Amino acid sequence: MLPRWKLDDIAWERLDPRAVSAPLLAAVKTAALVEANSADYVTYLHKVFAEDPVFMAAATHWGLEEAQHGAALGRWAETVDPQFDFAASLKRFRDGYQIPLDASRSVRGSAAGELLARCVVESGTCSYYSAVRDHTSEPVLKQICHRIAQDEARHYQLFRTHYQHYAEQSPMSFWTRLKIALGRVGETGDDELAFAYYSANLATLRDGPAYDRRVCGRTYRRIAASMYELAHVRTVVHMIANAVGVHPGRWLIRSGARAGWWWLRGIGILHLPHAAD
């Protein structure tokens, strides 16, 4: 099965580099590398679910769509910044960052836990690309991010469906589910995003800085989250609550979204320039 859209479906001739700020470009370059690195995740998922050919086939298709996201974002970034070498940056990222490909069991402790963690990831990417789409005035990036956000919403449903199947066979307590979900949210501070930011934006600078996980991670998070509005935070809270099995009532969504919103404000994320600045 092929991805639902192709790179040729994008109206590349409408691209307007004048509508792109430096922070936005840096964020897209970073996202392009992470999305394009899906092959390693497919390998990992195939090992964890080696006895489930139906899910393995679904994971393969998921990986193809993720790789296409990276290709689209990488092409966009190379067009805006001809000095950016997507292939070289992706190689640099892959050489310096790798998930545990030798694992034969989920690092989450169970197959159900692995799929729940994937639901959390997809909820984050769906809300993120929706936020970028609504933030930017650049028409081609807006089109790309809209398509990616739609894909990520379907991916969330894909992983949730398979998660429910495994959870029925091996139920997890509410606290275990919550621990896995919150733990995966906390992993946004790990090396993956930080090193992707470094590989895409800093590694080739003459006399550029050495890799600093804390600095690179913090810089990327500030840029990325500066594009969020309260509605996008509500979306991710709603999706995670559904995955964990908590009824996402109005009070929960409002409270969770407000907490996330104030957290973003508290670390100074919302004071970066917008794309039109």
C-alpha positions as CSV (number, residue, x, y, z in Angstrom):
1,M,0.0,0.0,0.0
2,L,1.3,3.4,-1.0
3,P,1.0,6.7,1.0
4,R,-2.2,8.6,0.5
5,W,-0.4,11.5,-1.2
6,K,2.8,12.2,-3.2
7,L,5.4,14.9,-3.2
8,D,4.1,15.9,-6.6
9,D,0.7,16.7,-5.0
10,I,2.3,19.7,-3.3
11,A,2.0,23.1,-5.0
12,W,5.8,23.8,-4.8
13,E,5.6,26.7,-7.2
14,R,3.7,28.7,-4.6
15,L,6.6,28.6,-2.1
16,D,7.4,32.0,-0.6
17,P,10.7,32.1,1.3
18,R,9.9,35.7,2.4
19,A,7.2,34.3,4.7
20,V,9.7,32.1,6.6
21,S,11.5,33.2,9.8
22,A,14.8,31.7,10.9
23,P,13.2,29.9,13.9
24,L,10.5,28.4,11.8
25,L,13.1,27.2,9.3
26,A,15.2,25.7,12.0
27,A,12.2,23.8,13.4
28,V,11.2,22.4,10.0
29,K,14.8,21.2,9.4
30,T,14.7,19.4,12.7
31,A,11.4,17.8,12.1
32,A,12.5,16.6,8.7
33,L,15.3,14.5,10.2
34,V,13.1,13.0,12.9
35,E,10.4,12.1,10.4
36,A,12.8,10.7,7.9
37,N,14.4,8.3,10.5
38,S,11.3,6.1,10.5
39,A,13.1,3.0,9.1
40,D,14.8,2.4,12.5
41,Y,11.5,2.5,14.3
42,V,9.9,0.1,11.8
43,T,12.8,-2.3,12.4
44,Y,12.3,-2.0,16.2
45,L,8.6,-2.5,15.9
46,H,9.0,-5.6,13.7
47,K,11.2,-7.1,16.4
48,V,8.8,-6.4,19.2
49,F,5.8,-7.6,17.2
50,A,7.5,-10.4,15.3
51,E,4.6,-12.8,15.9
52,D,2.0,-10.3,14.7
53,P,2.2,-10.1,10.9
54,V,-0.9,-7.9,10.7
55,F,0.6,-5.2,12.8
56,M,4.0,-5.6,11.2
57,A,2.4,-4.8,7.8
58,A,0.7,-1.8,9.4
59,A,4.0,-0.6,10.8
60,T,5.7,-0.9,7.5
61,H,3.1,1.3,5.9
62,W,3.3,3.7,8.8
63,G,7.1,3.9,8.2
64,L,6.6,4.7,4.5
65,E,4.3,7.6,5.3
66,E,6.6,9.0,8.0
67,A,9.6,8.8,5.6
68,Q,7.5,10.8,3.1
69,H,6.8,13.4,5.7
70,G,10.6,13.8,6.2
71,A,11.1,14.0,2.4
72,A,8.5,16.7,2.0
73,L,9.8,18.8,4.9
74,G,13.4,18.3,3.7
75,R,12.6,19.4,0.2
76,W,10.8,22.5,1.5
77,A,13.8,23.4,3.8
78,E,16.3,22.9,0.9
79,T,14.2,25.2,-1.3
80,V,14.0,27.9,1.3
81,D,17.7,27.5,2.3
82,P,19.8,26.2,-0.7
83,Q,22.7,25.8,1.7
84,F,20.8,23.1,3.6
85,D,21.8,19.6,2.6
86,F,19.0,17.3,3.8
87,A,20.7,14.0,2.9
88,A,23.9,15.0,4.6
89,S,22.1,16.2,7.7
90,L,20.1,13.1,7.9
91,K,23.2,10.9,7.7
92,R,24.8,13.0,10.4
93,F,21.7,12.5,12.6
94,R,21.6,8.8,12.0
95,D,25.3,8.3,12.7
96,G,24.9,10.1,16.0
97,Y,21.5,8.9,17.3
98,Q,20.0,5.4,17.2
99,I,17.2,3.7,19.1
100,P,17.8,0.3,20.6
101,L,17.5,-1.9,17.5
102,D,18.8,-5.0,19.3
103,A,15.7,-5.0,21.5
104,S,13.5,-8.0,21.1
105,R,10.9,-6.8,23.7
106,S,9.3,-3.4,24.1
107,V,11.3,-0.9,26.2
108,R,7.8,-0.1,27.7
109,G,7.5,-3.5,29.3
110,S,4.8,-5.0,27.2
111,A,3.3,-4.8,23.7
112,A,0.3,-2.9,25.0
113,G,2.6,-0.4,26.7
114,E,4.6,0.1,23.4
115,L,1.4,0.8,21.5
116,L,0.2,3.2,24.2
117,A,3.4,5.1,23.9
118,R,3.0,5.3,20.2
119,C,-0.4,6.8,20.7
120,V,1.2,9.5,22.8
121,V,3.8,10.2,20.1
122,E,1.2,10.5,17.4
123,S,-1.0,12.8,19.5
124,G,1.9,15.0,19.9
125,T,2.9,15.1,16.2
126,C,-0.7,15.6,15.1
127,S,-1.1,18.6,17.4
128,Y,2.4,19.9,16.4
129,Y,1.9,19.9,12.7
130,S,-1.6,21.4,13.2
131,A,0.1,24.2,15.2
132,V,2.7,24.8,12.5
133,R,0.0,24.9,9.8
134,D,-2.0,27.4,11.7
135,H,1.1,29.5,12.7
136,T,2.8,29.9,9.3
137,S,1.7,32.2,6.5
138,E,3.9,30.3,4.0
139,P,1.4,28.5,1.7
140,V,3.4,25.4,0.8
141,L,4.4,24.6,4.4
142,K,0.8,25.2,5.4
143,Q,-0.2,22.6,2.8
144,I,2.5,20.1,3.8
145,C,1.7,20.3,7.5
146,H,-2.0,19.9,6.9
147,R,-1.4,16.7,5.1
148,I,1.0,15.5,7.7
149,A,-1.4,16.3,10.5
150,Q,-4.1,14.3,8.8
151,D,-1.7,11.4,8.5
152,E,-0.7,11.6,12.1
153,A,-4.4,11.5,13.2
154,R,-4.8,8.3,11.3
155,H,-1.6,6.9,12.7
156,Y,-3.0,7.6,16.2
157,Q,-6.1,5.7,15.4
158,L,-4.0,2.8,13.9
159,F,-1.9,2.4,17.1
160,R,-4.9,2.9,19.4
161,T,-6.8,0.1,17.6
162,H,-3.9,-2.3,18.0
163,Y,-3.3,-1.1,21.5
164,Q,-6.9,-2.0,22.5
165,H,-6.5,-5.5,21.1
166,Y,-3.4,-6.1,23.2
167,A,-4.8,-4.4,26.3
168,E,-7.7,-6.8,26.2
169,Q,-5.3,-9.7,26.3
170,S,-3.0,-8.2,29.0
171,P,-4.8,-5.5,30.9
172,M,-2.8,-2.7,32.5
173,S,-3.8,-0.8,35.6
174,F,-4.7,2.9,35.2
175,W,-1.6,3.9,37.0
176,T,0.6,1.8,34.7
177,R,-1.1,3.4,31.7
178,L,-0.6,6.9,33.1
179,K,3.0,6.2,34.0
180,I,3.8,5.1,30.4
181,A,2.0,8.0,28.9
182,L,3.6,10.7,31.1
183,G,6.9,9.0,30.7
184,R,6.7,9.2,26.9
185,V,5.7,12.8,27.2
186,G,8.8,13.4,29.3
187,E,11.0,11.8,26.7
188,T,10.6,14.9,24.5
189,G,13.7,16.1,26.4
190,D,15.9,13.2,25.3
191,D,18.6,13.1,22.7
192,E,16.4,12.6,19.6
193,L,15.0,16.1,19.1
194,A,18.1,17.8,20.6
195,F,20.5,16.0,18.3
196,A,18.3,16.4,15.3
197,Y,18.2,20.2,15.9
198,Y,22.0,20.2,16.2
199,S,22.5,18.0,13.1
200,A,20.2,20.2,11.0
201,N,21.2,23.6,12.1
202,L,24.5,23.8,14.0
203,A,26.8,21.0,13.0
204,T,28.0,22.5,9.7
205,L,28.5,26.1,11.0
206,R,32.1,27.3,10.8
207,D,33.4,27.5,14.4
208,G,30.0,26.3,15.5
209,P,29.3,25.0,19.0
210,A,29.9,21.5,20.1
211,Y,26.8,19.4,20.7
212,D,25.1,20.3,24.0
213,R,22.0,18.2,24.6
214,R,20.5,20.6,27.2
215,V,21.0,23.7,25.1
216,C,19.9,22.2,21.8
217,G,16.9,20.6,23.3
218,R,15.8,23.7,25.1
219,T,16.2,25.8,22.0
220,Y,14.2,23.5,19.8
221,R,11.4,23.1,22.4
222,R,11.1,26.9,22.7
223,I,10.9,27.3,18.9
224,A,8.5,24.5,18.3
225,A,6.1,25.3,21.2
226,S,6.0,29.0,20.3
227,M,3.7,28.0,17.5
228,Y,1.1,26.4,19.8
229,E,-2.2,28.0,20.6
230,L,-4.5,26.8,23.5
231,A,-6.6,24.9,21.0
232,H,-3.6,22.8,20.0
233,V,-2.8,22.0,23.6
234,R,-6.5,20.9,24.1
235,T,-6.1,18.5,21.2
236,V,-3.1,16.7,22.5
237,V,-4.6,16.5,26.1
238,H,-7.9,15.0,24.6
239,M,-6.0,12.4,22.5
240,I,-3.7,11.3,25.3
241,A,-6.7,11.1,27.8
242,N,-8.5,8.9,25.3
243,A,-5.5,6.6,24.8
244,V,-5.0,6.2,28.6
245,G,-8.7,5.4,29.0
246,V,-9.7,8.5,30.9
247,H,-13.0,10.0,29.9
248,P,-11.9,13.3,28.4
249,G,-14.7,15.5,29.9
250,R,-14.7,19.2,29.6
251,W,-13.3,19.8,33.1
252,L,-10.3,17.4,32.3
253,I,-9.6,19.0,28.9
254,R,-9.8,22.5,30.3
255,S,-7.6,21.8,33.3
256,G,-5.1,19.8,31.4
257,A,-4.9,22.2,28.5
258,R,-4.5,25.2,30.9
259,A,-1.8,23.4,32.8
260,G,0.1,22.7,29.6
261,W,-0.4,26.2,28.4
262,W,1.0,27.7,31.6
263,W,3.9,25.3,31.5
264,L,4.8,26.6,28.0
265,R,4.5,30.2,29.2
266,G,6.5,29.4,32.3
267,I,9.6,28.4,30.4
268,G,9.4,31.4,28.1
269,I,8.4,29.5,25.0
270,L,5.7,31.9,23.8
271,H,8.0,34.9,23.4
272,L,9.8,34.0,20.2
273,P,9.2,35.8,16.9
274,H,6.3,34.6,14.7
275,A,6.8,33.7,11.1
276,A,5.7,37.1,9.9
277,D,8.0,39.1,12.2
